[in-house]
Structure formats: structure tokens, C-alpha cells
Amino acid sequence: MRKHLALVLAGLFVAATAATAVAADYDRYERGPRGESGEYVPPPPHRGAYMPPPRHARYGQPYFFAHLGIFDPNDDGDGLRGYEAGSTFDVGFGSRVAPFFAFEGTFGAYGSDDGSDEARVVPLTIGARLIIPHPFLEPYVGAGLGLYFSSLDEAPTPVFSGIDDTSSDFGGYLSAGLDMWLNQRVALNFEGKYHFVEPSLQTNAGNEVDVNMSGWTVNLGVRVAF
């Protein structure tokens, strides 16, 4: 009986010793070590301290942007063959919902001429950008969808009755660009964007034709964060 009692007491002593050690570890890691005077001493900083994203990459930060650029029309069989490079502009607002992701809405226009013939497209789109965060240079890719309001005015020829018609169609775009931040709120922006739209237009003879009014826009602009 005494032997069993001694074993029980020894077990309790070991358990108490272990509990004391755990409590000491808990105190050390949860509350930090204490100096010789008993005052709290903060633990050393972690290696690779967390670096917050730059100010322009804050969650929920809205921004405004505007571009001017050049439009290079699609010149395939159903495209704007013979049309020269034209001009483009766009303006829009966006929100950076995460340091690496943003939503934005854009209104713009692009067009091209071939002598007296005129092609114009006005996109109204909603899109998103995937960004590589950086304090100074931020590359990104994007995509979007929306309504494209197209108009085409082509004079009649001996073999063609001509077109003077408008159309509203769903279209989309793919983009890639680079923001060069001058400070925490203002960036210069370079962007290339390819628009996809193929409206059905009516010729002066009453026939329906599909015209590929897609093409590249190459833009230089500014982005301003609020």
C-alpha cells in the first residue's frame, strides 16, 4: 500500500513540475520575458517584418483615369480594310478592392477614316485589372465587357451601294499596361487594349453585313487615386 502511495505521490510531483514548466513557457511566449526588475520586456521583432502595401494600393481606394491614344483598325476580310490609323480617348473610374485587384468602368471612343468614309465606335464597358503591386512601377493585365455603339458611313461605289448605319452590340476587350507612380496619388499610365466588336449594319441597298470594327488602341494617360 505504501509502495503504491509513493508511486502516486511521485506521479503528482512530476505532473506538477511539468505544469510549472508549461506555465513558465506560456508566460514567456504570451506575455514576453521579464527583466531583472520584473518589468515587461517586449520580444524581439520577427524576421522579415511585414511591409504594408504602398498607399496607392490600399483596400477600397477609388481612382480616376483618362487616356489619349492611337487606334489601329482590324483590316481582315470583314474589317476596316484600307482605313488609316485613327485616334482614341477614354475616361473612367475604378476601385482598388485589393492591392492586386481592381474594378473599373470606362467610357470612350475610337475611330478611323478612309478618305470620306468614317468608322466610329463608342465603348461603354465594365472591367477588372490584375495588378502586380509595387511602390513605383505596377504592370497589370485586364479584361472587360460592355456595350459598343458603332457607326459606319461609306460612300457608294460602282460595285457597292454604300453604308450609313449605326448599331449597338455587346463587345469586350483585353488590355495590358503599366502604371508609373509619381507620388502616392498620381501615376503616368501606358496601356495597350484590343477591342472586340462586330456589328451587323445595313447597306443602302437593304442588305445586312457584319463588319469587324475591332482593333488595337495604344494609350498614354494618367491615373489619380483619391
C-alpha positions in Angstrom: 0.0 0.0 0.0 2.8 2.4 1.0 4.6 1.5 -2.3 1.5 2.4 -4.4 1.1 5.6 -2.4 4.7 6.6 -3.0 4.2 6.0 -6.8 1.1 8.2 -6.8 2.9 11.0 -5.0 5.9 10.7 -7.4 3.5 11.0 -10.3 1.8 14.0 -8.9 5.2 15.6 -8.3 6.2 15.0 -11.9 2.9 16.4 -13.2 3.2 19.5 -11.0 6.7 20.1 -12.3 5.6 19.8 -15.9 2.7 22.1 -15.3 5.0 24.7 -13.8 7.3 24.5 -16.8 4.4 24.9 -19.3 3.1 27.9 -17.3 6.6 29.4 -17.5 6.7 28.8 -21.2 3.3 30.3 -21.6 4.3 33.4 -19.7 7.4 33.7 -21.7 5.8 33.4 -25.2 2.4 35.0 -24.5 3.4 37.9 -22.2 7.1 38.2 -23.1 10.2 37.8 -20.9 10.7 40.0 -17.8 13.9 41.8 -17.0 15.8 41.7 -13.7 13.4 44.4 -12.2 10.4 42.3 -13.1 9.2 44.8 -15.8 7.8 43.6 -19.1 10.4 43.3 -21.9 8.9 43.1 -25.4 10.0 40.2 -27.5 12.4 40.8 -30.4 10.9 41.6 -33.8 10.1 38.8 -36.2 12.5 38.3 -39.1 11.2 39.7 -42.4 8.8 42.2 -40.8 5.6 42.7 -42.7 5.7 45.5 -45.1 2.4 47.2 -45.8 1.4 47.8 -49.4 2.1 51.3 -50.8 -0.5 54.0 -50.2 -1.9 53.8 -53.7 -2.7 50.1 -53.2 -4.9 50.5 -50.2 -8.1 48.4 -49.9 -11.2 50.1 -51.4 -9.2 53.0 -52.8 -11.1 54.7 -55.7 -9.3 56.3 -58.6 -9.9 58.3 -61.8 -8.1 57.8 -65.1 -8.0 59.3 -68.6 -6.2 58.4 -71.8 -5.4 59.7 -75.3 -4.0 57.4 -78.0 -4.0 55.8 -81.4 -6.4 53.4 -82.9 -5.1 50.7 -85.3 -8.2 49.1 -87.1 -8.6 45.5 -87.9 -8.0 45.1 -91.7 -9.0 41.5 -92.3 -11.6 40.5 -94.9 -14.6 41.7 -92.9 -12.7 44.5 -91.2 -11.9 48.1 -92.0 -9.6 47.4 -94.9 -7.9 50.5 -96.3 -8.7 52.6 -93.2 -5.9 54.6 -91.7 -4.8 54.7 -88.1 -7.1 56.9 -86.1 -7.4 58.4 -82.7 -9.0 57.3 -79.4 -9.7 58.5 -75.9 -11.3 57.2 -72.7 -12.1 58.3 -69.2 -13.3 56.2 -66.2 -13.5 55.5 -62.5 -12.3 52.4 -60.6 -11.8 51.0 -57.2 -8.8 49.0 -56.0 -10.6 46.4 -53.9 -7.3 44.7 -53.0 -3.6 45.5 -53.6 -3.5 43.2 -56.6 -7.1 43.6 -58.0 -9.3 46.5 -59.2 -12.7 47.0 -60.8 -13.4 49.9 -63.2 -15.9 51.4 -65.6 -14.9 53.2 -68.8 -16.4 55.5 -71.4 -14.5 56.2 -74.6 -14.4 56.4 -78.3 -12.2 55.4 -81.2 -12.4 55.8 -84.9 -10.7 55.8 -88.3 -11.1 57.3 -91.8 -10.6 56.2 -95.4 -11.0 59.4 -97.4 -14.6 60.4 -96.9 -15.5 57.1 -95.3 -15.8 57.2 -91.5 -15.9 54.5 -88.8 -16.6 55.3 -85.2 -17.1 53.2 -82.1 -18.1 54.3 -78.6 -17.5 51.6 -75.9 -19.2 51.7 -72.5 -17.5 48.9 -70.5 -17.0 47.4 -67.1 -13.8 45.5 -66.4 -11.2 44.4 -64.0 -7.4 44.5 -63.7 -5.0 42.0 -62.1 -2.0 44.1 -60.7 1.5 43.3 -59.5 1.8 45.7 -56.6 4.9 47.9 -56.4 5.6 51.3 -54.9 6.8 52.7 -58.3 6.2 50.5 -61.3 3.0 48.4 -61.5 2.4 46.2 -64.5 -1.1 44.8 -65.0 -3.5 42.9 -67.3 -7.2 43.4 -67.7 -10.4 42.4 -69.4 -13.9 43.7 -69.7 -17.3 43.6 -71.4 -19.9 46.2 -72.3 -22.0 47.9 -75.0 -20.3 49.1 -78.2 -22.2 51.8 -80.2 -20.9 51.7 -83.8 -21.4 53.8 -86.8 -20.1 53.4 -90.3 -20.5 55.9 -93.2 -19.2 54.7 -96.6 -19.9 56.3 -99.9 -21.4 54.3 -102.7 -19.1 52.9 -105.4 -19.8 51.3 -108.8 -19.8 47.8 -107.1 -21.2 48.7 -103.7 -24.3 50.6 -102.6 -22.6 52.2 -99.6 -23.5 52.2 -95.8 -24.8 54.8 -93.5 -25.9 53.0 -90.4 -25.4 52.6 -86.6 -25.6 49.6 -84.3 -25.4 48.7 -80.6 -23.8 45.4 -79.7 -22.1 43.6 -76.9 -18.3 43.6 -77.1 -15.3 43.2 -75.0 -11.6 44.0 -74.6 -8.3 42.6 -73.3 -5.6 45.0 -72.0 -2.1 45.2 -70.6 -0.4 48.2 -69.2 2.0 49.8 -66.7 1.4 52.5 -64.0 4.4 54.7 -63.2 3.7 56.3 -59.8 5.0 59.8 -59.5 3.7 60.0 -55.9 1.2 58.3 -53.7 -1.8 59.6 -55.7 -0.7 60.3 -59.3 0.7 57.9 -61.9 1.5 58.1 -65.5 -0.1 55.2 -67.4 0.8 53.4 -70.6 -1.8 50.9 -71.9 -2.5 48.7 -74.9 -6.0 47.4 -75.4 -7.6 45.3 -78.0 -11.4 45.8 -78.6 -13.7 43.0 -80.0 -16.9 44.1 -81.7 -18.6 43.0 -84.9 -21.8 44.9 -85.6 -24.4 44.0 -88.2 -25.0 47.0 -90.4 -27.5 47.7 -93.2 -26.2 48.8 -96.6 -28.1 51.4 -98.7 -29.4 48.5 -100.7 -31.1 47.0 -97.6 -28.6 44.1 -97.1 -27.2 43.1 -93.7 -23.5 42.9 -93.5 -21.2 42.0 -90.5 -18.3 44.5 -90.2 -15.4 43.7 -87.9 -14.7 47.0 -86.2 -12.2 45.6 -83.7 -8.7 46.9 -83.3 -5.9 47.9 -81.1 -5.7 51.2 -79.1 -2.4 52.3 -77.7 -2.8 54.9 -75.0 -0.9 57.3 -72.7 -2.7 58.8 -69.8 -2.9 59.5 -66.1 -4.3 57.7 -63.0 -5.3 59.7 -59.9 -6.1 57.9 -56.6 -8.4 59.6 -54.1 
